[in-house]
Amino acid sequence: MAQRNHTTTTSLGKRGQSKSHYIGLTCNESMVDEDTIRLVNLDITDLRDYFKNLWQPAKINLITRLKPKCHNQAMCSESNQVPMISPIKSSYSFIDLMCKYPSGDCSPRIWHVTPNTIPKQSLWAKVTMERSVEVLKGHGVNLDPLIANIFEFVFSGNDQYLISDTVIYSIMVLSNRSSPREAFLHLYLVVLLLIFPVTIASDQEVSMFDKLQLRVAVTNCVTKLEDEVSILSCIDEPSLATFIQILRKMIHISEMTSSSSNSSHAESVLKEMAHDIKSLTITASECGDFTVSKMADVTNIHNIGKAFQKVALVATQAMSSIASGITDSELYNDVPYQVFHLSAKLFHEVTLAVAEIVQLPMPVITSIILYYTNEMQQVSFAEFARRGPDLSKDTFKCWWVFSSMFQEYMCVMSEVIALSQALA
C-alpha cells in the first residue's frame, strides 16, 4: 500500500493538538486513490461520521425505489411483474422445465400383484418399448434376445453380464454405423423400461435372491459403461451419464423394496402412518381478496391443493383397510413397500387424472411430492412421545424408507417419461 523509504516520525501542530506524522513515507498511487489519501487526515470520530453519512443517502434511495406510489394496485402489480426466465435443461437430465406427464396412463407396470410372478409392463410401457425396439432394428441392433432371456439368465445367476454385454455391443454397432444420437437414446429407453417393473416389484412377486441377481447385473452394466466411456468417444457423454445415473437410482430403489419392519408392530405402524397423513392433510383455505387478474391462478392452486388432499385421504382409507383386513403377520414385513406400492398406484390413477395437476411441469410435481414426503417425517417426529420408543422407531423407519423409495421413483419415472417424449 505504501513505500516506506524511512520510518522516522515527528509531532507536528500546536501544543495539545499535535499529531504524529511519518517522515519520508510515500503512498503507492497505483493502489491508493486520492479519496483514500484524504481520509488519513481524519481522526476516529470524523471517520465514523464520514462513513455513516456516506451510506445514509443510498439507504433512503433504496427504500424510495422499492416502494413506489401506485394508486391502482392491480395495474401496478401487473406492470411490475418480473419476466419469466426461459426454461433451461440440465445437461445431465432428459427433463426440461416444461416437460409434462402424458394425459393417459404412464405407469411402468400393472399394479395388480400376483405372487411369484414378474409384474407385467403397462400398456404404455409395452408400446413405448416395442416402438424403440423396432427403431433400433433399423440401425442393426436386435434386442429381442435380451428381452426374451434377461430374467431367466440373470435370476439363475448363470449370466450376470448379459445386460452389460448387450448394451456395450449395441453401442459399438451404433457407433460403427455412425447412427444419430436418438438411436442411442432408444437403446437406453428399452433397457430402462425392460427392468423397471422388476425394480419396483415386491418380495412376493420377485424373491429377494432374484432381485439381488438383477442388481448385480445392473451394477456390472454401470461399471462397464463407466470403464468404456473414454473409449467410446463418439457417444453423447451427457446422455450416457444420465442413463447411468438412472440405473444407479433403480439399484437403490430395488434395495429398498426388500426393507422389512418388525412384524409384531406392522399393523400398528400402518395405522400410525395413516394417522400421520390425516394430521398433515388439512382443509384447503378458501380464496381471499385477490385481484381479478390473479383469481384464475389462485383457483388453479386451490384445486391442486384439493386434489392432493383427496389423494391423501384415499391413501389413508386404503392403508386402514390393509391394516384391518390382513391378519397374517408375515404379510406385514414389508410395510414401507406396501405404502410405496399404494402411493405409486394412486399417483398414476388418481393424482394424474386431475386436469390442474397434469398441466403442471414434471419438476413442479416432483418438488411437491418431495416436500410432502419430507413433511410426513416431521409429523412422525412430533408423535414420538405418544407412541412409545419401539413403535416410534419402527414408524419412523417405515416413513424414511417409503419417502426415500418414492422420491427416487418420482425422479426415475419423470426421466423415463421425458426420454420417451423426446423420442416420440
Sequence and secondary structure as in RCSB ss.txt:
>XXXX:A:sequence
MAQRNHTTTTSLGKRGQSKSHYIGLTCNESMVDEDTIRLVNLDITDLRDYFKNLWQPAKINLITRLKPKCHNQAM
CSESNQVPMISPIKSSYSFIDLMCKYPSGDCSPRIWHVTPNTIPKQSLWAKVTMERSVEVLKGHGVNLDPLIANI
FEFVFSGNDQYLISDTVIYSIMVLSNRSSPREAFLHLYLVVLLLIFPVTIASDQEVSMFDKLQLRVAVTNCVTKL
EDEVSILSCIDEPSLATFIQILRKMIHISEMTSSSSNSSHAESVLKEMAHDIKSLTITASECGDFTVSKMADVTN
IHNIGKAFQKVALVATQAMSSIASGITDSELYNDVPYQVFHLSAKLFHEVTLAVAEIVQLPMPVITSIILYYTNE
MQQVSFAEFARRGPDLSKDTFKCWWVFSSMFQEYMCVMSEVIALSQALA
>XXXX:A:secstr
 EEEEEEEEEEESSTTT EEEEEEEEE TTTS HHHHHHTT  HHHHHHHHHHHHHHHHHHHHHHHS   S HHH
HHHHT          TT S  TT B  SS   SB     TTS   B HHHHHHHHHHHHHHHTTT   HHHHHHH
HHHHHHTS TTHHHHHHHHHHHHHHHTT  HHHHHHHHHHHHHHHHHHHT  TTTS HHHHHHHHHHHHHHHHHH
HHHTTT TTS HHHHHHHHHHHHHHHHHHHHHT    GGGHHHHHHHHHHHHHHH        S  HHHHHHHHH
HHHHHHHHHHHHHHHHHHHHHHHHH   GGGGTTHHHHHHHHHHHHHHHTGGGSHHHHTSBHHHHHHHHHHHHHH
HHHHHHHTHHHH HHHHHHHHHHHHHHHHHHHHHHHHHHHHHHHHHHH 
